[in-house]
Amino acid sequence: MVLKRILGQGLEEECDGSSAPSESKRSRLVFAGMREFMGAQCMQRHLSKLEPFLRRVVQEEVQNALNHHVRSAPGLPTTTLSQPTITKHYQLLFHNTLPHTIYTGSRIEAEGGVPVQIMIVDSCSKSIISSGPLASTKIEILALDGDFGGENEWSEKYFVDNIVRERDGKRPLLTGELTISLSKGVGYVNDATFTDNSSWLRSRKFRLGARVCPSKLMEGRVREAVTEAFLVKDHRGESYRKHHPPSLNDEVWRLEKVGKDGAFHKRLAKNEIYTVQDFLRNLIMDPSKLRCGAWCSSHL
């Protein structure tokens, strides 16, 4: 205690043989000690209230100094450090689904033979971004490994690591119009083709990917779009491809379980059933003609 320390000093002086202080001097020492003691007590009592104020003042001065330094530094943005930039999250999406099998040399189309549609949306609301710079940005179409495993979320590095390039000595894996421009947040893949099959990959499948082309005007990352995995077969097998759904003018062997130039196909031709329309007509008008052979039992 402060008071004890001052009184103790007076006692030490007496013990040392020095002349005893007068009564008035002793009183002055006592009163000085009491004032110092009371000042220390007051400071301790109000220190907890002063600390937040002092901390805030120091923080504001440091912040002002940093802001002044940033504004005066050449080539740096003049945004205020105390106001953090809030970045919205956007992503690309393939709107329609690709077929399970695509053939080399054929235009990549979605199911139903329609163009593949891609759009840019708000990650939270999934609403299309129809205005602003992102609504007309350029998109790059890429081939990805079928084993791409980031169905829910992935990093930009993981996406890049799964891009598949052509094999040595082969043509570019994807050809055609591979850079498209969005219009009001929507774009179409109208002319893209695979030049090689997917049998040489471990997964034996590809995926189609899309990412925003780099731009100086764009801030932050727009998450890439990825389709489901699909097979890519050589175009020589396209002549034997089944149609889903088949059209009336398709040859009858386009139906499932009817092989081209197979036994069923030959028997159907012998009964003058050449097209899908012929098959349906006989199924409705003369089903006995179809039931006469075991070859058609699987279609009834």
Disulfide bonds with the S-S distance in Angstrom:
none
